[in-house]
Amino acid sequence: MQTPKLAVIIPCFNEELCVESTCNRLLEVLSILVNKGKISPDSYLYFIDDGSTDSTWEIIERLHNQNNLVKAVKFVRNYGNQKALIAGLEGVRNIGCDCVVSIDADLQQDEGAIEKFVDEFSAGYDIVMGVRNNRETDGFFKKITAVMFYKTMNILGAKIPMNHSDYRLVSKKALDVMGLYPEKALFLRGFFHELGLKTTTVNFDVKPRFAGQSKFNFFKLMGLALNGITSFSIVPLRIVSCLGFLMAFFGFLVGVETVFEKIFFNNSPNGFATMIILLCFFGGLQIFCLGVIGEYVGQVYREVKARPRYVAEKELL
């Protein structure tokens, strides 16, 4: 088998404190793999500057001028992590590669696992998913919300392995299949898991962040979850339908009970407080259901407009 050409994509947003160290460390990893004969010497790094407002892009430009294995693209504004990853995958597909690994700019994900990814690719796997061993580096709140995220996603139909982030290797074949999907809000974790190509997992450890702060907060995690659910599952819509049926059935039973008491006991139940509680409960439930339907309508609205996923300002090749 011919030595594969590897691309490593690194999304960046205001990462001036760590982007140079990350670049040097990843170039070192590539050099080690080249010396072992596992990847070709023309393997490269591809940075995606997701609209940074600090000096991240200037540092990337300097690194590119020093080493032509460092390539990059810059967005005109911040589009979010998923759009940056998609841009990286599309960018390296156009440049050319046999396989691509995506990794965070802070290198909390163990870059040493890239060698394991490449070994699995050489063994015939098209998709190699990175799964973290534990969440010891996370705080209590982040652990709880992460567990809720994965469990909710799986219950509602967007099947992804527990503790799998966007640290993965995909083959050129998988990139070509991705090119057949024109949807704008592509949820990569669910997409690659359900693609049907030969898939395996690699476990890795997560290190403490050595510089800067994480840009992925609770609200962004919630947005990612909503995008994943509305992209890959209609289970919430079916739940809304079931709730509507149950509400109608409950109302029918209450009506039967009222008529029964009136006819046989000549009694009209007062139940003023009960009525207020039920009105508030069912009113809130209806608004919640409208919100769920609105998420799907919004998803359709964004897709129908067919706006570009991102707009690139500069590219360094």
C-alpha positions as CSV (number, residue, x, y, z in Angstrom):
1,M,0.0,0.0,0.0
2,Q,1.3,3.5,-0.9
3,T,2.2,5.7,2.0
4,P,-0.8,7.9,2.7
5,K,-0.8,11.7,2.5
6,L,-2.2,13.0,5.8
7,A,-3.8,16.4,6.4
8,V,-4.4,17.7,9.9
9,I,-7.1,20.4,10.2
10,I,-7.1,22.8,13.2
11,P,-10.0,25.2,13.7
12,C,-8.9,28.4,15.5
13,F,-10.8,31.2,17.2
14,N,-8.7,33.8,19.1
15,E,-5.9,31.3,19.8
16,E,-2.9,33.6,19.7
17,L,-1.6,32.2,22.9
18,C,-1.3,28.6,21.7
19,V,-1.4,28.5,17.9
20,E,2.3,28.6,17.4
21,S,3.1,25.9,20.0
22,T,0.3,23.8,18.5
23,C,1.8,24.2,15.0
24,N,5.3,23.2,16.1
25,R,4.1,20.2,18.1
26,L,1.9,18.9,15.2
27,L,4.8,19.4,12.7
28,E,6.9,17.3,15.1
29,V,4.2,14.6,15.1
30,L,4.1,14.6,11.3
31,S,7.9,14.4,11.1
32,I,7.9,11.4,13.5
33,L,5.3,9.6,11.4
34,V,7.2,10.4,8.2
35,N,10.4,8.9,9.6
36,K,8.5,5.8,10.6
37,G,7.2,5.5,7.0
38,K,3.6,5.8,8.0
39,I,2.7,8.9,6.1
40,S,4.2,10.7,3.1
41,P,6.6,13.6,3.4
42,D,4.1,16.0,1.8
43,S,1.6,15.6,4.6
44,Y,0.6,19.0,6.0
45,L,-1.4,21.1,8.5
46,Y,-4.4,23.2,7.6
47,F,-5.5,25.9,10.0
48,I,-9.0,27.5,9.8
49,D,-9.1,31.0,11.3
50,D,-12.8,31.3,12.3
51,G,-12.9,35.1,12.3
52,S,-10.4,35.7,15.1
53,T,-10.1,39.2,16.4
54,D,-6.7,38.8,18.0
55,S,-3.3,38.1,16.2
56,T,-4.0,34.5,15.4
57,W,-4.0,35.0,11.7
58,E,-0.8,37.0,11.7
59,I,0.9,34.2,13.5
60,I,-0.4,31.6,11.1
61,E,0.8,33.7,8.1
62,R,4.3,33.8,9.7
63,L,4.3,30.1,10.3
64,H,3.2,29.6,6.6
65,N,6.1,31.7,5.4
66,Q,8.5,29.7,7.5
67,N,7.2,26.3,6.4
68,N,5.1,25.5,3.3
69,L,3.6,22.4,5.1
70,V,1.5,25.0,7.0
71,K,-1.6,26.0,5.0
72,A,-4.6,28.0,6.2
73,V,-7.9,29.7,5.4
74,K,-9.3,32.8,7.1
75,F,-13.0,33.6,7.4
76,V,-14.5,37.1,7.1
77,R,-16.2,36.6,10.5
78,N,-16.9,33.9,13.1
79,Y,-19.2,31.1,11.8
80,G,-18.7,28.6,14.6
81,N,-16.7,25.4,15.1
82,Q,-18.8,23.1,12.9
83,K,-18.6,25.4,9.9
84,A,-14.8,25.7,10.5
85,L,-14.4,22.0,10.5
86,I,-16.5,21.6,7.3
87,A,-14.3,24.3,5.7
88,G,-11.2,22.4,6.7
89,L,-12.5,19.1,5.3
90,E,-13.5,20.8,2.0
91,G,-10.2,22.7,1.9
92,V,-8.0,19.6,2.2
93,R,-10.2,17.7,-0.2
94,N,-9.5,20.3,-2.8
95,I,-5.8,20.5,-2.0
96,G,-5.5,16.7,-2.0
97,C,-5.0,14.1,0.7
98,D,-5.6,10.4,1.4
99,C,-6.9,11.0,5.0
100,V,-7.5,13.9,7.3
101,V,-7.5,14.3,11.1
102,S,-9.3,17.1,12.9
103,I,-8.0,18.3,16.2
104,D,-8.6,21.3,18.5
105,A,-6.2,24.2,18.5
106,D,-5.5,23.9,22.3
107,L,-4.2,20.3,21.9
108,Q,-6.1,19.1,24.9
109,Q,-6.9,16.1,22.7
110,D,-3.8,13.9,22.8
111,E,-2.0,14.5,19.5
112,G,0.0,11.2,20.1
113,A,-3.2,9.4,19.2
114,I,-2.8,10.6,15.5
115,E,-0.4,7.7,15.0
116,K,-3.1,5.2,16.2
117,F,-5.6,6.9,13.8
118,V,-3.2,6.4,10.9
119,D,-2.6,2.8,11.8
120,E,-6.3,2.1,11.8
121,F,-6.6,3.9,8.4
122,S,-3.8,1.7,7.0
123,A,-5.7,-1.4,8.4
124,G,-8.6,-0.4,6.1
125,Y,-10.9,1.8,8.1
126,D,-12.4,4.9,6.5
127,I,-13.5,6.6,9.7
128,V,-11.6,6.5,13.0
129,M,-13.4,8.2,15.9
130,G,-11.5,9.5,18.9
131,V,-13.2,8.7,22.2
132,R,-11.8,10.2,25.4
133,N,-11.1,7.8,28.2
134,N,-12.6,10.0,31.0
135,R,-13.7,13.5,31.8
136,E,-11.3,14.1,34.8
137,T,-10.2,17.5,33.4
138,D,-13.8,18.8,33.3
139,G,-15.5,20.6,36.1
140,F,-18.7,19.1,37.7
141,F,-21.1,21.3,35.7
142,K,-19.4,20.5,32.4
143,K,-19.4,16.7,33.2
144,I,-23.1,16.8,33.9
145,T,-24.0,18.8,30.8
146,A,-21.8,16.6,28.6
147,V,-23.4,13.4,29.8
148,M,-26.8,15.0,29.3
149,F,-25.7,16.0,25.8
150,Y,-24.7,12.5,24.7
151,K,-27.6,10.7,26.3
152,T,-30.2,13.2,24.9
153,M,-28.7,13.0,21.4
154,N,-28.9,9.2,21.4
155,I,-32.4,9.1,22.9
156,L,-33.7,11.5,20.2
157,G,-32.1,9.7,17.4
158,A,-28.7,11.4,16.6
159,K,-26.6,8.4,17.5
160,I,-23.0,9.2,18.5
161,P,-20.6,7.3,20.8
162,M,-20.4,8.6,24.4
163,N,-17.5,11.0,24.8
164,H,-16.7,11.3,21.1
165,S,-15.8,14.8,20.1
166,D,-14.7,16.1,16.7
167,Y,-11.3,14.4,17.1
168,R,-11.3,11.9,14.2
169,L,-9.7,10.6,11.1
170,V,-11.7,10.3,7.8
171,S,-10.6,9.0,4.5
172,K,-10.7,10.6,1.1
173,K,-13.6,8.3,0.3
174,A,-15.6,9.7,3.3
175,L,-14.7,13.3,2.1
176,D,-16.1,12.5,-1.4
177,V,-19.3,11.1,0.2
178,M,-19.6,14.3,2.3
179,G,-19.5,16.3,-0.9
180,L,-22.8,14.7,-1.9
181,Y,-24.5,16.3,1.1
182,P,-25.4,19.9,0.2
183,E,-27.1,20.8,3.6
184,K,-25.7,23.8,5.3
185,A,-26.0,22.9,9.0
186,L,-24.3,19.5,8.7
187,F,-23.8,17.9,12.2
188,L,-20.5,16.1,11.7
189,R,-20.5,13.8,14.7
190,G,-23.8,12.3,13.7
191,F,-23.0,12.4,9.9
192,F,-19.8,10.4,10.1
193,H,-21.2,7.9,12.6
194,E,-24.2,7.1,10.4
195,L,-22.4,7.2,7.0
196,G,-22.1,3.5,6.8
197,L,-18.4,3.3,5.9
198,K,-16.0,1.0,7.8
199,T,-15.6,2.6,11.2
200,T,-13.6,2.0,14.4
201,T,-12.7,4.0,17.5
202,V,-9.4,5.0,19.3
203,N,-9.3,6.0,22.9
204,F,-7.2,9.0,24.0
205,D,-6.5,11.0,27.1
206,V,-7.5,14.7,27.5
207,K,-4.8,17.1,28.8
208,P,-5.4,20.4,30.7
209,R,-5.4,23.4,28.4
210,F,-2.0,25.0,28.6
211,A,-2.9,28.5,27.4
212,G,-6.0,30.6,26.8
213,Q,-9.6,29.7,27.6
214,S,-12.1,27.3,26.0
215,K,-14.4,29.0,23.5
216,F,-17.0,26.2,23.8
217,N,-19.5,27.1,26.5
218,F,-22.9,25.8,27.7
219,F,-24.9,27.8,25.2
220,K,-22.7,26.7,22.2
221,L,-23.1,23.1,23.4
222,M,-26.9,23.6,23.5
223,G,-26.8,25.1,20.0
224,L,-24.8,22.1,18.8
225,A,-27.3,19.7,20.4
226,L,-30.3,21.4,18.8
227,N,-28.6,21.4,15.4
228,G,-27.7,17.7,15.7
229,I,-31.2,16.7,16.8
230,T,-33.0,18.7,14.1
231,S,-30.5,17.5,11.4
232,F,-30.7,13.8,12.2
233,S,-34.0,13.1,14.0
234,I,-37.7,13.7,13.8
235,V,-38.3,12.0,17.2
236,P,-39.2,15.4,18.9
237,L,-41.9,16.0,16.3
238,R,-43.4,12.6,17.0
239,I,-43.2,13.3,20.7
240,V,-45.2,16.6,20.0
241,S,-47.8,14.6,18.1
242,C,-48.1,12.1,21.0
243,L,-48.5,14.9,23.5
244,G,-51.2,16.5,21.4
245,F,-53.1,13.2,21.3
246,L,-52.7,12.7,25.0
247,M,-53.9,16.2,25.8
248,A,-57.0,15.8,23.6
249,F,-57.7,12.4,25.2
250,F,-57.3,13.9,28.7
251,G,-59.7,16.7,27.7
252,F,-62.2,14.1,26.4
253,L,-62.0,12.2,29.7
254,V,-62.5,15.3,31.8
255,G,-65.6,16.2,29.6
256,V,-67.1,12.7,30.1
257,E,-66.5,12.9,33.8
258,T,-68.2,16.3,34.0
259,V,-71.3,15.2,32.0
260,F,-71.5,12.0,34.1
261,E,-71.6,14.1,37.4
262,K,-74.2,16.5,35.9
263,I,-76.6,13.7,34.7
264,F,-76.3,11.3,37.6
265,F,-75.5,13.5,40.6
266,N,-76.8,16.9,39.4
267,N,-73.5,18.3,40.3
268,S,-71.3,20.7,38.3
269,P,-67.7,20.5,39.7
270,N,-66.3,23.9,40.9
271,G,-62.6,23.2,40.5
272,F,-61.6,26.8,39.8
273,A,-58.1,26.3,41.1
274,T,-57.7,23.0,39.3
275,M,-58.9,24.7,36.0
276,I,-56.3,27.5,36.4
277,I,-53.5,25.0,37.0
278,L,-54.5,22.9,34.0
279,L,-54.8,25.9,31.8
280,C,-51.3,27.1,32.8
281,F,-49.8,23.5,32.4
282,F,-51.3,22.8,29.0
283,G,-50.7,26.4,27.8
284,G,-47.0,26.0,28.7
285,L,-46.9,22.6,27.1
286,Q,-48.4,24.0,23.9
287,I,-45.9,26.8,23.8
288,F,-43.1,24.3,24.3
289,C,-44.3,22.1,21.5
290,L,-44.5,25.2,19.2
291,G,-40.9,25.9,20.1
292,V,-39.9,22.4,19.1
293,I,-41.7,22.8,15.8
294,G,-40.2,26.2,15.4
295,E,-36.7,24.7,15.6
296,Y,-37.5,22.5,12.7
297,V,-39.1,25.3,10.7
298,G,-36.0,27.4,11.4
299,Q,-33.8,24.6,10.2
300,V,-35.8,24.3,7.0
301,Y,-35.7,28.1,6.6
302,R,-31.9,28.2,6.8
303,E,-31.6,25.4,4.3
304,V,-34.1,27.0,1.8
305,K,-32.2,30.3,1.8
306,A,-29.2,28.3,0.6
307,R,-26.7,30.8,1.9
308,P,-23.0,29.7,1.8
309,R,-21.8,27.9,5.0
310,Y,-18.9,30.4,5.2
311,V,-17.1,33.1,3.3
312,A,-13.3,32.9,3.1
313,E,-11.3,36.1,3.1
314,K,-7.8,34.6,2.5
315,E,-6.2,31.2,1.9
316,L,-2.6,30.2,2.2
317,L,-1.6,27.2,0.1
